Amino acid sequence: MSNKLKIYLYYLKYKHQKFKDREKLIKYQNKKIRNQIEFIKKKSKFYNDYDSDNLKDFPIMDKKIMMDNFDNLNTIGINKEEALKFAINSEKNREFKSKLNGITVGLSSGTSDTRGIFLVSDKEKDKWAGYILAKYLGNDLYKGSKIAFFMRADSNLYESLNSKQVRFEFFDIFKPMQENLRRLEEFKPNILVGQPSVLIEIAKNKINVNPDKIISIAEVLENSDEEYLKKIFNKEVIHQVYQCTEGCLATTCEYGTLHLNEDIIFIEKEYLDEKRFIPIITDFTRKSQPIIRYRLNDILVESHNKCKCGSCFTSIEKIEGREDDVFLFNGIKEKIVKVYPDFIRRCMLFAGDISNYRCVQNTKEVITIYIDENKNIKEKIYNELKKLAEQLNFIMPNINFKEYSYDKKRKLKRVESLLKE
Ligand SMILES: [Zn+2]
């Protein structure tokens, strides 16, 4: 079966799979959890010795435990060192099409402490693509859509989806924005997908595009940004995919409410107060690198209001966490170069296994990096930033290194700008 056909079948499955009420959903989830437990006990060495059929008897995971037990956890016999080397190489060469033993290997920086490696098989990718299409395109898949995708990494996944009805066009956020904007204006998408900082940039440039649907990905969409985008693009709703490497957690409905994707993920809630909780997720769709009771770093705020769409999936009022800032530097070709937090996080990631850091922009010429003393790492960070400056054509700022610290009363931002625009 072709890749495209598989994705289409998943699309149909998820599009038509509806749950009348919470009870039906829970029954479905329990069945999926049972299957997943059976699978991991057989295929994942890490879980071999667990004798229970009850999810609650399995250990809570986080990125550190997952990375420490990488080799035993994954079910496809991939070794951590090999995977790490492979992933860093693909990132450095910006070559995202190659695979390791048929598996896509990626790095996750995120805002959490250790760097993570994720493994995705083709089947899992197809499922994911089908799921996203079902959630966001609905019947538009038949009407014809032009989808503009702003991403850090190019992906052959979507290109494989191009057909008469649907066209995906990629915009590499590594390229100069003006060039991307020109192409975007020509392409005239009816669906625009990108991270909030990029969407804002597009809105500010007042170019002549008028998408029907705007989908925010990767970063948390702040309320003020959401309002601004609604106003500029004249939309009632800005859609959101709340996704991390550990899974696709939530998507917005037609009323703009973010709902947990409880048809593919089971979510335990570790409550902090009446509404705020830390999600612990178990993904039914991941087989190559099972995600079982994985505790995320984000805090979600639950909404107790029933959504007008009638969905029985939990509604989320907002996501707290992962709110890093964009940096601005003096450019070589352009006056100002914007550097997205993701790029800065990548530099730290490439420099080594840094568990705690903060990177603060003081002025366009000065940044301060808070990190535990280590001369070797500092040099590596400097070199990574220098490479980034060359790639993005900005003037390398001065870097001050200071001992790691942060005000615990404030929310932690790893990448923070103190510049006033
Ligand atoms: Zn809804």
Residues whose N, C-alpha, C, O or C-beta is under 5 A from the ligand:
A	BS01	ZN	C253 Y255 T257 C307 K308 C309 S311
